[in-house]
Amino acid sequence: MEKLLEILETIQPDVDYDTCTTLVTDNYLDSLAILSLVAELEEEFDIEIPTVEIVPANFNSAQSIWKMVQRLEE
């Protein structure tokens, strides 16, 4: 989770990722940021994020992103 938070901070530093649950809904992460995040996550965690996983529910909070990463690592 620590590495995920570091990645998020480089993409959008002005967000409290510990409490924010509306990253996509409130446009903290736009489509370009999500594409960048997907690329970073795939490289860092050696996973492949299928297109069907790129939905707001998986990217609205750091916790939901982390759950997706853990699920895809299995």
Secondary structure, 3 states (H helix, E strand, C coil): CHHHHHHHHHHCCCCCCCCCCCCCCCCCCCHHHHHHHHHHHHHHHCCCCCHHHCCHHHHCCHHHHHHHHHHHHC
